[in-house]
Amino acid sequence: MNHKTAKALRLLMTDRCDVYRASNVSNGSITAEKWDCVYSAVPCRVSQRQLRHSGQTDTVNIIDYDTKLFLPSGYRLKPSDAVKVTRCGEEIWYASCGEPFIYPTHGEHMLRRRDRL
């Protein structure tokens, strides 16, 4: 791994994210979904690639775009993980989707907007 490249990439990671992973918890005959924080305050960078579809009706505005999350090496998201990104003081929730692209210096993960947990 090129240490200088990794260091330069980390300088661009000005956002922070928390990653939550779902698990099933049983209590007798009742099974519930529980979200655990698996990574907290991880330096990251969000990039919105392209607007695929913008549909607006009288009552709803649907915006669909690709979002990519850049993380330092060593962090892996699983499909359906919930990701809370803090950027410029705002919290935005995403769901991880698809397989990540892993490089020696960082990982690239595709995201979709989602509601809060």
C-alpha positions in Angstrom: 0.0 0.0 0.0 1.2 3.5 -0.9 1.2 5.3 2.5 1.3 8.8 0.8 -1.8 7.9 -1.3 -3.7 6.6 1.7 -2.8 9.8 3.7 -3.9 12.0 0.8 -7.2 10.2 0.5 -7.9 10.6 4.2 -7.5 14.3 3.9 -10.5 14.3 1.6 -12.6 12.3 4.1 -14.2 15.3 5.8 -17.5 13.6 6.6 -18.2 11.1 9.4 -20.4 8.0 9.4 -21.8 5.5 11.9 -22.7 2.1 10.5 -25.5 0.0 12.0 -26.1 -3.7 11.3 -29.4 -5.6 12.0 -29.6 -8.8 13.9 -32.5 -10.9 15.1 -33.0 -11.1 18.9 -35.3 -13.7 20.3 -37.2 -13.3 23.6 -39.2 -16.5 24.1 -41.5 -16.8 21.1 -41.0 -13.2 19.9 -38.2 -12.4 17.5 -37.4 -8.7 17.0 -34.9 -6.9 14.8 -32.1 -5.0 16.7 -29.7 -2.5 15.2 -26.2 -2.4 16.6 -23.6 0.2 15.8 -20.6 -1.6 14.3 -18.5 1.4 13.4 -18.7 4.9 14.9 -17.4 8.3 13.7 -15.5 6.8 10.8 -13.9 9.4 8.5 -15.6 9.1 5.1 -16.5 11.0 1.9 -19.9 10.9 0.1 -20.1 11.4 -3.6 -23.3 11.6 -5.6 -22.6 10.4 -9.1 -25.5 10.9 -11.3 -29.2 11.7 -11.2 -31.0 8.7 -12.8 -34.6 9.7 -12.4 -36.5 12.7 -11.2 -40.2 12.3 -11.2 -42.5 14.9 -9.8 -46.2 14.8 -9.4 -48.6 17.2 -7.7 -47.9 15.5 -4.3 -44.6 13.7 -4.5 -41.1 14.6 -5.8 -39.1 11.4 -6.4 -35.3 11.9 -6.8 -33.2 8.8 -7.6 -29.4 9.1 -7.7 -26.3 7.0 -7.2 -24.3 7.7 -4.0 -20.9 6.3 -3.3 -19.3 6.2 0.1 -15.5 6.2 0.4 -14.1 4.6 3.6 -10.5 4.1 4.8 -9.2 0.5 4.2 -10.3 -2.0 6.9 -14.0 -1.0 7.0 -16.5 -3.3 5.2 -20.1 -2.7 4.8 -22.6 -5.5 4.3 -25.7 -5.2 2.1 -28.6 -3.7 4.0 -26.4 -2.0 6.7 -27.7 1.4 7.7 -25.3 4.2 7.4 -25.7 7.6 9.1 -23.5 10.2 7.4 -22.8 13.5 9.1 -21.9 16.2 6.6 -21.8 19.9 7.3 -23.7 19.3 10.5 -26.5 17.4 8.8 -27.3 13.8 9.3 -28.4 11.8 6.2 -29.4 8.1 6.4 -28.5 5.6 3.7 -28.7 1.8 3.2 -25.7 -0.1 1.8 -26.4 -1.9 -1.4 -24.3 -4.2 -3.6 -20.7 -5.4 -3.3 -18.0 -2.9 -2.3 -15.0 -2.2 -4.4 -11.9 -2.7 -2.2 -8.6 -1.1 -2.9 -5.3 -1.1 -0.9 -5.9 2.5 0.3 -9.7 2.6 0.6 -13.1 1.0 -0.1 -15.9 2.3 -2.3 -19.5 1.4 -1.2 -22.7 2.1 -3.1 -25.6 3.6 -1.0 -29.3 4.3 -1.3 -31.2 7.0 0.7 -33.3 5.5 3.4 -35.5 6.6 6.3 -34.1 6.7 9.8 -33.8 3.4 11.8 
